[in-house]
Amino acid sequence: MDPNCIFCRIIAGDIPSTRVLENEQVVAFRDVNPQAPTHVLVVPREHVAGFEQLAAGSPIWNALVAAAQDVVRMEGLANGSRLVINQGSDGGQTVPHLHVHVLGGRPFRWPPG
Ligand code: AMP
């Protein structure tokens, strides 16, 4: 737990969030500034700064993917969804705690621009 990390504080319950799923390894909660009708963040409980900092073979990756799949099912995103991981400043990452954005409920374009 990094006391200066907003997601660590959300996981600890110090900052309120709307949780949609949690287990031993990950927590999923609604983004406070949603970019789609469904916008959920899937976050490992362990503080990892980003996907580049994730150790090779870490079980966290499987847990994130499994939870993202559960969110897609729970949110009824049968028409499709978009998963996003922003990494570093060029990637648009603003919170340095690894998270997967699960977006759905509207169409998305490609390329994203
Ligand atoms: P990123 O830019 O990929 O690092 O994404 C960070 C996301 O965290 C943004 O979409 C923010 O809207 C979201 N966010 C920031 N603070 C909170 C919060 N307290 N509760 C929920 N989502 C948050």
Residues whose N, C-alpha, C, O or C-beta is under 5 A from the ligand:
A	BS01	AMP	R30 D31 V32 N33 N86 G92 Q93 T94 V95
